Amino acid sequence: MLTPETEEREVEEGSPPVFATWNRLYAAVIGFLAFLIILFYLFTKAYQ
């Protein structure tokens, strides 16, 4: 049986607002992290 509290929790735990699925959001975060690592590596090599 759904109570108002569990209904709110289910709505909050739904899909993320920007991407269609959580897997896409996680992939975007990991991709952005990889981009930053490569960018900082290139900065380190360029200004060493």
N, C-alpha and C positions, 0 to 999 in steps of 0.2 A: 504494500500500500504506500502510495506516495504522499508524503506530508509536504506542506509548503517549503520546509527547509530542504528536503531532498530534491524537490522540483527546482529550486533556485540553484542548488549545487550542480544539477545536471545541465542546466542552461550555462552556468559558468564554465563547466568542463567541456563544453561543446567544441566545435572547430575554432581554430584561431581566426581573428578578424582579417588578417592580411592574406594568408595562404589558405588553400582549400583543406589541407590536411596537416596534422602535426608532423608527419614524416617530411613534408616539403619544408616546413619551418625549420626543423632540425637540420636538414640538408643545407638550407640557406645559411644557418648559423655556422655550421662546420666549414662551408665554402668561404664565408667571410673571414673566419679565423685563418684558414689556409692562405687567403689573399693577404691578410695582414702579416703573417709570418714571412711570406715571400717578399713583400714590400719592405719590411724591416731588414731582411737579409740583404736586399739590393742597396738600401741606404747605407748599411754597414760596409759593404764592399766599395761603394762609391766614395764614401767620406773617410776611409781608413787611412 
